[in-house]
Amino acid sequence: MTSERLLQLPPLESGDRLTRAEFEQRYSAMPDLKKAELIEGVVYVGSPVRAIHSQPHGSIMGWLWVYSVATPGIGCYGNPTVRLDANNEPQPDAVLRREQGGNSTISDDGYIEGAPELVVEIAASSASYDLHDKLQVYRRNGVQEYIVWRTYEPQIDWFYLEEGEYHTLAVDADGILRSRQFPGLWLAGDRLLSNDLAAVLMVLQQGIATPEHQAFVASLQPTLP
């Protein structure tokens, strides 16, 4: 398709009902648009990002990035477009995935295809579609762990997939959330909510130092290129 034809495409607007191919075509024709998603065939165009979203996003990305650095074979992504199925192409705030041998791949044109092992969304409140339509899309497509940080309430919801349903991950006796998919990925949720990032990273380093994490890293090595 020529650039002239692309310019004639109508802009993406929230509420548009499109196929995934139509969505990608229009999104590609709007290079200045930073975030748009297709959820159950409906378009959601992102609003300007406020500090109450961008600061938690940066904190989550830092937490996941430190884990990925300590865990060769695990990739950390910020705001990636993810092709899940014919009607769903979300752009989650953060993703953690197995680079080899997982449920997702990188397409020839550079997009994540399939369900990453862990997805994070920053949401305003429990009314957000992140905790409703999008949660069901992630569940149905087999995203194994899903974290939603509700910034206004404030609360962190961590879901894990078991027998096709999401269940809420409980904190342990020390108040720590421990990933079921990524050994050593520990989160001091109360410290994150209070913006005590030094404590968050200290707890993460404790998880990374465990024998379980070391065994996980060793298990990933044969799958590396």
Secondary structure, DSSP 8 states (H G I E B T S, - for coil): --HHHHHTS----TT-B--HHHHHHHHHT-TT---EEEETTEEEE-----HHHHHHHHHHHHHHHHHHHTSTTEEEEES--EE-BTTBB---SEEEEESSSSSEEE-TTS-EEE--SEEEEEESSTTSGGGTHHHHHHHHHT-SEEEEEETTTTEEEEEEEETTEEEE----TTS-EE-SSSTT-EE-HHHHHTT-HHHHHHHHHHHHTSHHHHHHHHHHGGG--
